[in-house]
Amino acid sequence: MTEIFTLEAILNSTLVKSSINVLFKNKAIEIIKRPASIIIRLQKESEDKAIRIILLPPKGFTANEIKETNPHPEVRKAKIEIKGGVKPNKTGFNLLKNIVKYQYYTVRNVKINSDIPYPYVGGENYKEEIKSSKQEFFVVKENGVGFYHSLVNLSDEWILFVLNKELRLQKTPNLQQFRSLLNMEQQKIINKFYDEVMLYGDELFERDAKIVEQVCNINMKKIIPVLIDMLNTLETGKHQPCTIYAVILNICKKNKTAISFIQDAIIKKTAPKYYLEELITKLTKYSIKNKI
C-alpha cells in the first residue's frame, strides 16, 4: 500500500528544498494552496517571464475542479517539465511512467457555460495526452493550443513540475484615475477589495463576501470602469483576473446598459480582450435568455 505524505512533509523534504534553492536562488518565495495543487513562486516575478514549481498531491490537478480547464490569457507560451515523484525520505525523484494527464483545447474559442471563464473538459477541440517523468512539453502555445488546459496527477504519489512561461506585456491597474468618480467611502471599499483580490484571488468569495457585496452595491456607472481596469492585474496563480471578471459579470447581469462599458473598453483597449469578449458573449446570451 502506497504511503500518503502530508504537504508539510513534502515541503520539508530535501528534494523540494533543493529544487526551491536551485530555481529561486534564496530569493523570497510564496506558497499558494489551490484546491488540488500547490504553487511555489517568487514573491516578485519578472514582468515578462515566470518560473514556478507545481506540486500535485496524489490524484491532484491544477484546475479548480477536475472537470475544468483553466484559461491562461496572460501567457504567450509556457513549458512544463515533469521532474517526478517526491518522497520525504528520498533525495532523488521517483521516475514514473504514465503519471500525468495533460488535458487541453486546441483553440481559444471554446464554449463556456458557467459564470466564470473555465470550460468543462470534453467536447469539440478537446484533447488528452498521458505524460511520464522527465518529459518536457508546451502547455500553452502561441497558436492558441493549451490556452485552456489542466494537469491531472494519475498516480498515488506527490509529483513535482517546473513551469517556465513567457508572459504577454500588459497594463498595470491605475485606480488613482478613478478618484474623482468615487467618494471617500467608495475609494476605501475599492482599495480594500483590490488588496484582497491580490492577496486571496478567487478565495475572496469565501473569505470576505461582505467586501464583494459592498463593491456590487456601488453605482454601476462608477464601479464598472474601475473593475474593467482591474482586469489588467497580473495572474500569480490565484486567479485574480477571473475573480474580478466574476464580479463584473454579476453586476452587469443586473443592468442591461452595462454592456456598453465593456464594448467601449474593447474599442479603447483598456483591458485584456479575452475577458472583455467573454463578458459580452455571456451577457448577450443572458439578456436573450431572460428577455432583458
N, C-alpha and C positions, 0 to 999 in steps of 0.2 A: 504493500500500500504506500502511495506517494505521500510524503510528509508535507503538510501545508505550513508555510512560514508566514509570520506576521510582516506587515510593512516595516515596522521598526527594525526587525531582524535583517530585512533585506537592505534597508538604507544604511545600517551599521556594518554591513558586510565589507570585507576588504576589497572585493571586486567592484562594488558600486562606488565606494570611496575613491578608489584609484581611478575609476572612469571619470568621476567628477573632477579630480585633480588634473588629469591629463587634458580634458576638454576645456575646463574653465580656469585653469591655472591660478587657483586660490582666490579668484575674484568672488564677490558676494553673489550668492545664488538665491533662488526662490523655489520652493517645492509646492506645486499646485496639485491638489487632490481633485480629480474628476470623478464622475460616478463609477467608472470601472477602469481607471488608469491613473498613473502618476506622471506628472511632467516636471522635469528639473531644468531650470533655465537661469540665465544670468539676470540679476535684478535690473541691469541696464544693458539692453541689447542694442546692436547697431541698427540704423535706420534701413539698411539695405540687405543685411544678412542676419541669420539667426541659426545657432546650433543648440539643440536641445537633446536631453535624454528622456526617453519614454520608457516607463516601466509598466508592463501589463501583468496583473496578477493572474493566477490560473483562471482560464476561461474569460479573461478580461477583454475589453475593447475600448477603442478611442472615442467613440461617439457617446452621446447621452444615453442612448439605448442601443441594444444590439441590432435592432431592426432599422436603424437610421444610418445615413451617411452625412458627414458634415461639410458645409461649404468652406472654401478657402480663398475668398476674393482678394485677400491681402498678399497672396503668394504668386510669384511669377513662375517659379519651378521649385520643386522640393524632392530630395532623395532620402530614402530610408536605408539604413544598414542594420540588419538583424545580427546582433552580436551573439545571442544565445541565451540559454538558461542560466539563472543565478541562484546559488545556494549560499547561505551564510558561512558554511564551513569549507567552501571551495575558493581557490584563488584563480581559477580559470573558468571560462564559460563552458557550460554543458552544450555540446553541439548536437542539435536535434533536427530531425527531418520532418517536413510537412507539419509545421507547428503554427503557422500564421496564415490566416485567410485575409487577403487583400481584396476588399470589395469596393468597387468604384463604378463611375459612369464615364462613358467615352465622350460625352458632350456636356455643355453647361445648361442648356435649356431643357431642364428636367421638370416634369410636372410635380408641383408641391401642393399638398392638401392641408397641411397643418398651419397653425398661426405663427410658426417660426420657420426660417428658411432651411429646414432639414428635410430632405426627401427620405422616404422609406425605401429600403433595399428591394430590388426586383424591378421587373418591367422592362420596357424598351431601353436599349443602350446600357443596361446594367451588366457588369461582368464580375467574375471572381477568379482569383489566382491563388494557388497554395504555395507558400514560400518556406524555406528552411534556414537554419543558422548559416551565417557568413554571407548570405545573399544581399546584394545591393540593388535597388531598383527605384525608379522615379515614381512617386505617388502623386505628383502634380506636374503636368507638362504644359508648355506654353500654348499648345493647340487645344487645351481645354480638358484633356484626359485627366481624370483624377481631381478635377475641381470640386466634385463631391466624392469623398471617399472615407473609408474607415478601415481600421486594422483590428482583427479578432484573434485572440490567443486560443488556439485549439488544444493546447496542452494543459497539463496539471502542474506546470512549473511557472515561476516568475520569469518573464522574458525581458531582456534589455535591448532597446533600439537606440540608434543615434540618428537624429534628424538634422539634415542640413537644408536650409531653404533660403532662396533669394526672394526678397520682398519687393513689391511694387511701391514706387515712391508715391506718397500720398500726403494730403494736407494734415495739419495739426488743428484740432478744435480750438477756436478762439472765442471763448464765452464772453470776453470783455466787450465785444462788439454789440452785444445784445443788452447791455446795461440800461440803455435808455428805454427799452421796451418793458422792463420789469421793475416793480417796486422793490424795496429792500428785503421784504419778507420773501418774495418770489426768488430773488437772487440767492438768498440763503438756501432755499429749497433746492434750486438748480445746482448750486455748488456742492451741497451735501449729496445729492443724487449722483452727480458725476463722480465724486470721490468714491462713493460706494460701488458704483459700476466698475470703476477701475480696480477696486480692491476685491470685490466679490464676484464680478461677472454675473452669469445667469443664476448664481445662488442668491442674488439680491431679492428675488421674488419671495423666497422663504425667510431670508434673514431680516428684511425690513420692508414688509408690504406697505407700511404706512407712508414711507417716502415716495413709493411708486404711486400711491393713491393721491398724494399731495401734488405730484407733478401732473398727473392726469386731470386734476381739478383746476389747473391754471388755464386761463382763456386760450382756446385753441390757436387763435391767430398769433398769440405771443409765444406759445411754447413750441409749436411745430417747427418754426425756423431754427430754434435753438437745438432741438433734438436732431434735426437733419444735419446740422453742423457737427454734432457729436458722433455721427456715423463715421467721421474721419478718424476716430480713435483707433490706435493700433491694437490688433488682437494679440494677446500674450498667452493664450492657452485657456483663458477663462470665458471666451465667447462674449466679450464686451460689446462689439457692434451688434451682435444678434440680440442682446438684451435691450439695447436702445431701439432696435428695429421692432421688437415685440411691443414696446410701449407706444411707439408711433402708430403702429397698426391698431392698437386698442383705442387710441384717441380718435384716429381718423374714421373708424367704423361708426362713431357716434355723430359724425358731421360730414355730410356729403361734399361740402365745399373744400374740405381739407386736401383732397387730391390735387387741387390746383397748385398748392405749395410744393408738392412733390414734382409735378410736371415742370414747374418753374426751376426747381433745383437741377433737374436733368439738363435743361437748356443752358443754365449758367454753370453747370459742372461743379456744384458746391459740395457734393458728397459722392462716394463711390457709386457708379452707375448701376452695378449689380443690385444693391439693396433698394435703390430707388425704383428700378424697373420691376423688381419683385413686389414691392409695395403697391405700385399701380395695378399690376396684374391681379393681386389678391383683392384690392379694394374695388376694382371694377367687377370682379366676379361676385363679391359680397353684395354690391349695390344691385346687380341684376337679380341675384337670388332673393334678396329681401325687398326688392322693388322700392329702393330708396331714391 
